[in-house]
Amino acid sequence: MVAHLLRLKLTLLRNSLRRSPWQLFGLVIGGLYAVGIAGFFGVALLLLRTAEPELAQTVVVLGGSVAFLGWGIVPVIASSADMTLDPARFTTAAVPMPQLLAGLALGGLIGIPGIATTLVGLATVGTWSRGVTGVAAALVGAVLGVLTCIVLSKAVTAATAGLASSRRFKDVSALAFMVPLMLMGPIVAFVAQGAAGSAAFMPGLARILAWTPAGAAWSLGGDAAGGHFLPMLLKLLIALATLAGLAWCWKVLLQRALVTPPYSAGGKKRAGRMGLFGVLPATPTGAITARALTYWMRDPRYSGSLVVIPLLPVLMLFQASQTGNYGVLAIIGPLAAFLLAWSISADVSYDNTAFALHLSSGVRGVDDRLGRALACLAFALPIVLVFSIGPFFATGEWEWLPALLGLSLGILFTGLGLASVISARYTVAVPLPGDSPFKKPPGNVAQTMAVQFGGMGVLLLLVLPEAVLIIIQSVTHSPVAGWINLAVGPILGLVLFAAGVRLGGKWLDARGPELLAQLAVNR
């Protein structure tokens, strides 16, 4: 039965590649990438054979612990990455549980991540090829380590099966995964500084991890090569207990999943509650504002574009700490204003064919444009005010506050007005409703880039008066230009905001059907 499950995995993989040449191409590219990564780490581990035992042990244990952590986290983020042997498909099959567990576990080795982890794990045998005991212990540790990673992944997948069936959970977990990716630079820098500041940091961390489920299996070779047999036996027991415990948890969760497969259904909603529609005015503009705000809160395609906003202070503070120039914090407000204002430049494109409701209901174009802009302004204005004023508490250069606050407000109002025009005239390729916010949509990439970058260029020209006043203050060192900018920015921005809403509404009334036709093509 185990061999049959493995043949089934290979057959499903082969048939999927035959159906889609692009999937075959992606597998080849992914395979080449994995071979390169595995080859690099494999060669590095083999070169550690001649290194100091403490250094080799530190690298192997830390690397194995990272692999353990990665196999535990990735299934939560990409729960549907490999479902060729989905346990739910065996609900009606009378497969004995021990054989099903063994087949699914070994099937996890068939794939790019499993093969790469196995090759790198076996390379640790070469690291400890300094004696027979070291080779034997390293081989046992590599087998236990790789199997533990696979079983951990399966257990986590089974534990989150109910959550993973929810699209909202997938979208939220994907957005959460983006946060450490965006902060990867500061994280790596702080870890490197901590490691450089303490020569014993990494070896000490490795010694601690060697007594945990994450690194116990990977420390066996180093202990055996160093003659530390009693600690090796204790860590072997920890590794075996970890594998047995995870296998038991996986068995229990898998039995529960086979008896009661995960089912995703909409929760019961109370009737009679209109949410924001009952709060905002009962006018066309108010209704569209409520609808747009609801999308901002519930549609991950909208919220996904704003993940970087709360991270701006962290990224700018990191940049300032590296260069010693904390004046760079002052651009957080204008940068946030630009990102927030430009976020509605593809608003109609996100609607897709649901935009037909606006046309069939006879909503005026100016009401549509104003409602969408006010929805964004409802949360964008407080954020811009906080991000524009907050940095000056750290820098103390309060003489620049009026100028930069005026620039930020000018960018926000002007950008919303321009975005109201852009989204009424052009459509861009965006993820379809219900798709992941990170899915690459089909469409004319060249046109999308031309519309986006062309619009940004026009925005730079429209906020040129505020930028000139900033330059004047930096040259003359007179705060007068800054106070003038505090008035010019909001006033000129509101004028351009009103003009953009009116022009965008006029274009929407004139070519609404053509815009809907373009949206239908993007499906």
C-alpha positions in Angstrom: 0.0 0.0 0.0 2.9 2.4 0.8 4.4 1.7 -2.6 1.0 2.2 -4.3 0.7 5.6 -2.6 4.1 6.7 -3.8 3.3 5.5 -7.4 0.0 7.5 -7.1 1.9 10.6 -6.2 4.3 10.2 -9.1 1.4 9.5 -11.5 -0.5 12.6 -10.4 2.6 14.7 -10.7 3.4 13.4 -14.2 -0.2 13.9 -15.4 -0.4 17.4 -14.1 2.8 18.3 -16.0 1.5 16.8 -19.2 -1.7 19.0 -19.0 0.2 22.2 -18.5 3.5 23.1 -20.3 3.8 26.2 -18.1 3.6 24.0 -15.0 6.4 21.9 -16.4 8.4 25.0 -17.1 7.8 26.2 -13.6 8.9 22.9 -12.2 12.1 23.0 -14.3 12.9 26.5 -13.1 12.1 25.6 -9.5 14.2 22.5 -9.8 17.2 24.3 -11.1 16.9 26.9 -8.4 16.6 24.2 -5.7 19.6 22.3 -7.2 21.6 25.5 -7.0 20.6 26.2 -3.4 21.1 22.6 -2.3 24.4 22.4 -4.1 25.7 25.6 -2.5 24.8 24.4 1.0 26.0 20.9 0.3 29.4 22.1 -0.8 29.6 24.4 2.2 28.8 21.5 4.6 31.4 19.3 2.9 34.0 22.1 3.3 33.2 22.2 7.0 34.8 18.8 7.3 38.2 20.5 7.8 36.8 23.3 10.0 36.8 23.5 13.8 34.3 21.1 15.3 32.6 23.9 17.2 32.1 25.9 14.0 30.8 22.9 12.1 28.4 22.0 14.9 27.1 25.6 15.1 26.4 25.7 11.4 24.7 22.3 11.2 22.5 22.8 14.2 21.4 26.3 13.3 20.8 25.3 9.7 18.8 22.3 10.8 16.8 24.4 13.2 15.9 26.9 10.5 14.8 24.0 8.2 12.6 22.7 11.1 11.0 26.1 11.5 10.5 26.6 7.8 8.7 23.2 7.4 6.4 24.2 10.2 5.6 27.7 9.0 5.3 27.3 5.2 2.2 24.9 5.3 0.3 27.7 7.1 1.2 30.3 4.5 0.8 28.0 1.4 -1.6 25.4 2.6 -2.5 24.4 -0.9 1.0 24.3 -2.3 1.1 20.5 -2.8 -2.3 18.7 -2.5 -1.6 15.8 -4.9 -2.2 13.4 -2.0 -4.8 15.4 -0.1 -5.9 13.3 2.9 -9.5 14.3 2.2 -9.4 12.2 -0.9 -8.9 9.1 1.2 -12.1 9.6 3.3 -13.9 6.8 1.6 -10.9 4.5 1.1 -10.2 1.7 3.6 -6.5 2.4 3.8 -5.0 1.3 7.2 -3.8 4.2 9.2 -0.2 3.1 9.6 0.2 2.6 5.9 -1.5 5.8 5.1 0.8 7.7 7.4 3.9 6.1 6.0 2.7 6.7 2.4 1.9 10.3 3.0 5.1 10.9 4.9 7.3 9.4 2.2 5.2 11.1 -0.5 6.3 14.4 1.1 9.8 13.6 0.0 8.7 13.6 -3.6 8.9 17.2 -4.6 11.4 20.0 -4.8 11.4 21.0 -1.1 11.6 17.4 0.1 14.4 16.4 -2.3 16.4 19.6 -1.5 16.1 19.1 2.2 17.1 15.5 1.9 20.2 16.3 -0.1 21.3 19.0 2.2 20.6 16.8 5.2 22.7 14.0 3.8 25.6 16.4 3.2 26.0 16.7 6.9 27.3 13.2 6.8 30.2 14.5 4.9 30.7 17.2 7.5 31.3 14.6 10.2 33.2 12.1 8.0 36.1 12.3 10.5 35.4 8.8 11.9 33.0 5.9 11.8 31.0 7.0 14.8 30.6 10.5 13.5 29.4 9.2 10.1 26.9 6.8 11.6 25.5 9.3 14.1 25.2 12.0 11.4 23.4 9.6 9.1 20.9 8.7 11.8 20.5 12.4 12.6 20.0 13.4 9.0 17.3 10.7 8.5 15.5 11.7 11.8 15.9 15.4 11.0 14.4 15.1 7.5 11.5 12.9 8.6 10.8 15.2 11.5 10.5 18.1 9.1 8.1 16.2 6.8 5.9 14.9 9.7 5.8 18.4 11.3 4.6 19.8 7.9 1.9 17.2 7.7 0.8 17.7 11.3 0.6 21.5 10.8 -1.3 21.0 7.6 -3.8 18.7 9.3 -4.2 21.0 12.3 -4.9 24.0 10.1 -7.1 22.1 7.6 -10.3 23.7 8.9 -8.8 27.2 8.8 -7.1 26.6 5.5 -10.4 25.9 3.9 -11.3 29.5 4.5 -10.2 32.0 1.9 -10.0 34.8 4.5 -7.5 32.7 6.5 -5.4 32.2 3.5 -5.4 35.8 2.6 -4.7 37.0 6.1 -1.8 34.5 6.5 -0.4 35.6 3.2 -0.5 39.3 4.3 1.1 38.4 7.6 3.8 36.5 5.8 4.6 39.7 3.8 5.5 41.6 7.0 8.7 39.8 7.8 9.6 39.8 4.1 9.4 43.6 4.0 11.4 43.8 7.3 14.0 41.3 6.1 16.6 44.0 5.8 16.3 45.3 9.3 16.0 41.8 10.7 19.1 40.6 9.0 21.0 43.7 10.0 20.1 43.5 13.7 20.9 39.8 13.8 24.2 40.4 12.2 25.1 43.2 14.6 24.1 41.0 17.5 26.2 38.2 16.3 29.2 40.4 15.6 28.9 42.1 19.0 29.2 38.7 20.8 31.5 36.1 19.4 29.8 33.5 21.6 26.3 34.4 20.5 25.9 31.8 17.6 27.7 28.9 19.3 25.7 29.5 22.5 22.4 29.6 20.5 23.4 26.4 18.8 24.1 24.7 22.1 20.7 25.7 23.3 18.9 24.5 20.2 20.7 21.2 20.3 18.6 20.3 23.3 15.4 21.2 21.7 13.2 19.3 19.2 14.4 21.7 16.4 18.1 20.9 16.6 18.5 17.7 18.6 18.7 15.4 15.6 21.2 17.6 13.8 23.6 17.7 16.7 24.1 13.9 16.9 27.0 13.8 14.4 29.0 16.6 16.1 28.6 15.0 19.6 29.6 11.6 18.3 32.6 13.0 16.4 33.7 14.8 19.6 33.3 11.7 21.8 30.3 13.2 23.8 28.3 9.9 23.7 26.1 10.5 26.8 24.8 13.9 25.5 24.4 12.2 22.1 22.2 9.5 23.5 20.1 12.0 25.4 19.6 14.1 22.3 18.8 10.9 20.3 16.0 10.3 22.8 14.8 13.9 22.3 14.8 13.5 18.5 13.0 10.1 18.6 10.4 11.5 21.1 9.9 14.5 18.9 9.3 12.4 15.8 7.0 10.0 17.7 5.1 12.9 19.3 4.5 14.7 16.0 3.5 11.4 14.3 1.0 10.7 17.1 -0.4 14.3 16.7 -0.6 13.9 13.0 -2.4 10.6 13.4 -5.0 12.0 15.7 -5.6 15.1 13.5 -5.7 13.0 10.3 -8.3 10.6 11.9 -10.4 13.6 12.8 -10.1 15.1 9.3 -11.0 11.8 7.7 -14.1 11.5 9.8 -15.2 15.1 9.6 -13.6 16.7 6.5 -13.2 20.5 6.7 -16.1 22.4 5.4 -16.1 26.0 4.5 -19.4 27.8 4.7 -20.5 31.3 5.4 -21.3 32.0 9.0 -24.8 33.0 10.1 -25.3 36.7 9.9 -27.8 38.7 11.9 -30.5 40.3 9.9 -31.4 43.9 10.1 -27.9 45.2 10.5 -26.7 47.4 7.6 -23.2 48.2 8.9 -21.8 51.4 7.4 -24.8 51.7 5.2 -26.9 52.5 8.3 -24.3 55.1 9.5 -23.5 57.2 6.5 -26.1 59.4 4.8 -28.7 57.7 2.6 -27.5 59.4 -0.6 -25.7 58.0 -3.6 -22.4 59.4 -2.4 -23.0 58.0 1.1 -23.9 54.6 -0.2 -20.8 54.4 -2.4 -18.6 55.6 0.5 -20.1 52.8 2.7 -19.6 50.2 0.0 -16.0 51.3 -0.7 -15.1 51.4 3.1 -16.6 47.9 3.4 -14.3 46.7 0.6 -11.3 48.3 2.3 -12.0 46.3 5.5 -13.0 43.0 3.9 -11.4 42.6 0.5 -7.7 41.6 0.9 -7.0 42.9 -2.6 -7.5 46.4 -1.1 -5.9 45.9 2.3 -3.0 44.0 0.8 -1.9 47.1 -1.1 -1.5 49.0 2.2 0.6 46.4 4.2 3.6 48.7 3.7 2.0 51.7 5.3 2.4 50.8 9.0 5.9 49.6 8.2 7.1 52.9 6.8 8.2 54.3 10.2 10.1 51.1 10.9 11.9 51.1 7.5 12.7 54.8 7.6 14.0 54.5 11.2 16.2 51.6 10.2 17.5 53.7 7.2 18.2 56.6 9.5 20.0 54.5 12.0 22.3 53.1 9.3 23.1 56.5 7.8 23.0 58.6 10.9 20.7 61.1 9.2 17.4 61.1 11.1 16.1 63.9 8.9 14.9 61.2 6.5 12.1 60.5 8.9 10.4 63.7 7.7 9.5 62.1 4.4 7.3 59.5 6.0 4.3 61.8 5.8 4.6 62.7 2.1 5.4 59.1 1.2 2.4 57.7 3.1 0.2 60.4 1.5 1.3 59.4 -2.0 0.8 55.6 -1.4 -2.6 56.1 0.1 -3.9 58.5 -2.5 -2.7 56.4 -5.4 -4.3 53.3 -3.9 -7.6 54.1 -5.6 -6.1 54.6 -9.0 -7.3 51.1 -9.9 -10.6 51.2 -7.9 -12.9 50.5 -10.9 -10.6 47.7 -12.1 -11.0 46.0 -8.7 -14.8 46.1 -9.1 -14.5 44.1 -12.4 -18.0 43.2 -13.7 -19.6 44.4 -10.5 -19.2 47.8 -11.9 -22.3 47.1 -13.9 -24.3 47.8 -10.7 -23.2 51.4 -10.8 -24.3 51.7 -14.5 -27.6 49.9 -14.1 -28.6 51.9 -11.0 -28.0 55.2 -12.8 -25.5 56.6 -10.3 -24.0 59.9 -11.5 -20.3 59.7 -12.2 -19.5 62.6 -9.8 -21.2 60.7 -6.9 -19.2 57.6 -7.8 -15.9 59.4 -7.9 -16.6 61.4 -4.7 -17.8 58.4 -2.7 -14.7 56.3 -3.5 -12.4 59.2 -2.7 -14.1 60.0 0.6 -13.9 56.4 1.6 -10.1 56.5 1.2 -9.9 59.9 2.8 -11.7 58.6 5.9 -8.6 56.7 7.0 -5.9 58.2 4.9 -6.2 61.7 6.4 -5.6 60.6 10.1 -2.7 58.4 9.0 -1.1 61.3 7.0 -1.5 63.7 9.9 0.1 61.3 12.4 2.9 60.3 10.0 3.6 64.0 9.2 3.7 65.3 12.8 5.1 62.3 14.6 8.6 62.2 13.2 9.3 65.7 14.5 9.1 64.5 18.1 12.2 62.5 17.3 14.1 65.0 15.1 13.1 68.2 17.0 13.2 70.2 13.7 9.8 71.8 14.2 10.6 74.6 11.8 10.0 72.2 9.0 6.6 70.9 10.2 4.4 73.5 8.4 6.2 73.0 5.1 6.1 69.2 5.2 2.6 69.0 6.6 1.4 71.2 3.7 3.3 69.0 1.2 1.7 65.9 2.7 -1.8 67.3 2.6 -1.2 68.6 -0.9 -0.1 65.2 -2.2 -3.0 63.5 -0.5 -5.8 65.7 -1.9 -4.2 66.1 -5.3 -3.4 62.4 -5.6 -7.0 61.5 -4.8 -8.3 63.9 -7.4 -5.9 62.6 -10.1 -6.6 58.9 -9.1 -10.3 59.7 -9.6 -9.6 60.7 -13.2 -7.2 57.9 -13.9 -9.5 55.1 -12.7 -12.4 56.6 -14.7 -10.4 56.6 -18.0 -8.1 53.5 -17.8 -8.3 50.0 -16.5 -5.3 48.0 -15.3 -4.7 44.3 -14.7 -5.5 43.5 -11.1 -6.4 40.2 -9.3 -10.0 39.2 -9.9 -12.6 39.2 -7.1 -12.0 36.2 -4.8 -8.4 35.7 -6.0 -5.3 36.1 -3.8 -4.1 39.7 -3.6 -0.6 38.4 -4.7 -1.9 36.5 -7.7 -0.3 37.7 -10.9 -3.3 38.8 -13.1 -3.4 38.5 -16.9 -3.4 41.6 -19.0 -1.3 44.1 -20.8 1.6 44.7 -18.5 3.0 47.5 -20.7 -0.3 49.4 -20.6 -0.6 48.9 -16.8 2.9 50.3 -16.3 2.4 53.1 -18.7 -0.8 54.2 -16.9 0.7 53.9 -13.4 4.0 55.6 -14.1 2.4 58.2 -16.4 -0.1 59.1 -13.6 2.7 59.4 -11.1 4.6 61.8 -13.4 1.5 64.0 -13.7 1.1 64.0 -9.9 4.7 65.2 -9.5 3.9 68.1 -11.8 0.7 69.0 -9.9 2.5 69.1 -6.5 5.4 71.1 -8.0 4.3 74.4 -6.2 4.6 72.7 -2.8 7.9 71.2 -3.7 9.2 74.6 -4.8 8.3 76.2 -1.5 10.2 73.4 0.3 13.2 74.2 -1.8 12.9 77.9 -1.1 12.8 77.3 2.7 15.9 75.0 2.5 17.8 77.8 0.6 16.6 80.8 2.5 16.3 79.1 5.9 13.2 81.3 6.4 10.1 79.7 8.0 7.8 82.0 6.0 7.9 79.7 3.0 6.9 76.8 5.2 3.9 78.6 6.6 2.9 79.6 3.0 3.2 75.9 2.0 0.9 74.9 4.9 -1.8 77.1 3.3 -1.0 76.4 -0.4 -0.8 72.6 0.0 -4.3 72.0 1.4 -6.0 74.8 -0.6 -4.5 73.8 -4.0 -4.9 70.2 -3.2 -8.6 70.6 -2.4 -9.1 72.6 -5.7 -7.4 69.8 -7.7 -9.4 67.2 -5.7 -12.7 68.8 -6.7 -11.6 69.3 -10.3 -10.5 65.6 -10.5 -13.8 64.3 -9.0 -15.8 66.4 -11.5 -13.6 65.5 -14.5 -13.5 61.8 -13.5 -17.3 61.9 -13.0 -17.8 63.5 -16.5 -15.6 60.8 -18.1 -17.4 58.1 -16.2 -20.8 59.3 -17.4 -19.6 59.6 -21.0 -17.8 56.2 -21.3 -19.2 54.0 -18.6 -20.3 51.1 -21.0 -16.9 51.1 -22.7 -15.2 50.9 -19.3 -17.4 48.0 -18.3 -16.4 46.2 -21.6 -12.8 46.7 -20.8 -13.3 45.2 -17.4 -15.1 42.2 -18.8 -12.1 41.5 -21.1 -9.8 41.3 -18.1 -11.7 38.3 -16.7 
